[in-house]
Amino acid sequence: MRIGYFAEEPPTGPDVTARDLGAWLSPEDCAELVRASVEGPVEGFTVVNGISANRYRKASYSDAETQLGYRPSDDVWVSLKNTRSGARQGIPTEHTRP
């Protein structure tokens, strides 16, 4: 597993980039990825990206989805929208992505 930006909450603050947000892996999705990795039908080895279902992600989780049955449910942008601090912390938007 190639784990993205694992954190309990989405990253915030002046140094956070759109790339950091796109790589976020929520605790719930991390648990789902580990479950899928252990219970998945893959024999041998495979490399998969561990990220949530973030709208503007750079990496893909399609291998984890097709090979392991991984189904992430969290999206960093929705999570930030639901927090009170997201918009006030200088979070980059899709329009300010590097």
C-alpha positions as CSV (number, residue, x, y, z in Angstrom):
1,M,0.0,0.0,0.0
2,R,1.2,3.5,-0.9
3,I,-0.4,5.6,1.8
4,G,-1.3,9.2,0.8
5,Y,-1.6,12.0,3.4
6,F,-3.0,10.1,6.3
7,A,-4.5,12.2,9.0
8,E,-7.6,12.2,11.3
9,E,-8.8,15.5,9.8
10,P,-8.1,17.0,6.4
11,P,-4.9,19.1,6.3
12,T,-5.4,22.8,6.9
13,G,-3.2,25.9,7.2
14,P,-1.1,28.2,5.1
15,D,1.4,25.6,3.9
16,V,-1.2,23.1,2.7
17,T,-1.2,22.5,-1.1
18,A,-3.9,21.2,-3.3
19,R,-1.7,18.2,-3.8
20,D,-1.8,17.5,0.0
21,L,-5.6,17.7,-0.1
22,G,-5.9,15.4,-3.1
23,A,-3.7,12.8,-1.4
24,W,-5.7,12.8,1.9
25,L,-6.6,9.4,3.3
26,S,-9.2,9.5,6.1
27,P,-9.1,7.0,9.0
28,E,-12.3,5.4,7.8
29,D,-11.0,4.9,4.3
30,C,-7.7,3.6,5.6
31,A,-9.5,1.0,7.7
32,E,-11.5,0.0,4.5
33,L,-8.3,-0.2,2.5
34,V,-6.7,-2.5,5.1
35,R,-9.8,-4.6,5.2
36,A,-9.9,-4.9,1.5
37,S,-6.2,-5.8,1.3
38,V,-6.6,-8.6,3.8
39,E,-9.8,-10.0,2.5
40,G,-9.3,-9.2,-1.2
41,P,-9.1,-11.9,-3.9
42,V,-5.5,-11.1,-4.9
43,E,-3.0,-13.8,-4.9
44,G,0.6,-12.7,-4.7
45,F,1.6,-9.0,-4.6
46,T,0.0,-5.9,-5.9
47,V,0.7,-2.2,-5.3
48,V,-2.2,0.1,-4.6
49,N,-2.6,3.8,-3.7
50,G,-4.2,4.6,-0.4
51,I,-6.2,7.8,-0.8
52,S,-9.8,8.8,-0.1
53,A,-12.3,9.5,-2.9
54,N,-11.0,13.1,-3.2
55,R,-12.5,15.1,-6.1
56,Y,-9.2,16.5,-7.3
57,R,-6.8,13.7,-6.7
58,K,-3.5,13.2,-8.6
59,A,-3.1,9.5,-7.8
60,S,-5.6,6.9,-8.7
61,Y,-7.1,4.2,-6.5
62,S,-8.5,2.3,-9.4
63,D,-6.2,-0.7,-8.9
64,A,-7.3,-1.0,-5.3
65,E,-10.9,-0.7,-6.4
66,T,-10.7,-3.3,-9.2
67,Q,-8.2,-5.7,-7.6
68,L,-9.2,-5.5,-3.9
69,G,-12.8,-4.2,-3.9
70,Y,-11.7,-1.0,-2.1
71,R,-14.5,1.6,-1.9
72,P,-13.5,4.8,-0.3
73,S,-16.3,7.1,0.9
74,D,-14.7,10.3,2.1
75,D,-13.8,13.4,0.0
76,V,-11.5,16.0,1.5
77,W,-13.5,18.8,-0.1
78,V,-16.7,17.7,1.5
79,S,-15.0,17.2,4.8
80,L,-13.5,20.7,4.6
81,K,-16.8,22.2,3.7
82,N,-18.4,20.6,6.7
83,T,-15.7,22.1,9.1
84,R,-16.0,25.6,10.3
85,S,-12.3,26.4,9.7
86,G,-11.8,25.2,6.1
87,A,-12.6,28.3,4.2
88,R,-10.9,30.6,6.7
89,Q,-7.6,28.7,6.8
90,G,-6.5,29.5,3.3
91,I,-7.3,26.1,1.8
92,P,-6.5,26.0,-1.9
93,T,-9.5,25.4,-4.1
94,E,-9.7,23.7,-7.4
95,H,-9.1,27.1,-9.0
96,T,-5.8,27.6,-7.2
97,R,-4.3,24.2,-7.6
98,P,-0.6,24.2,-8.5
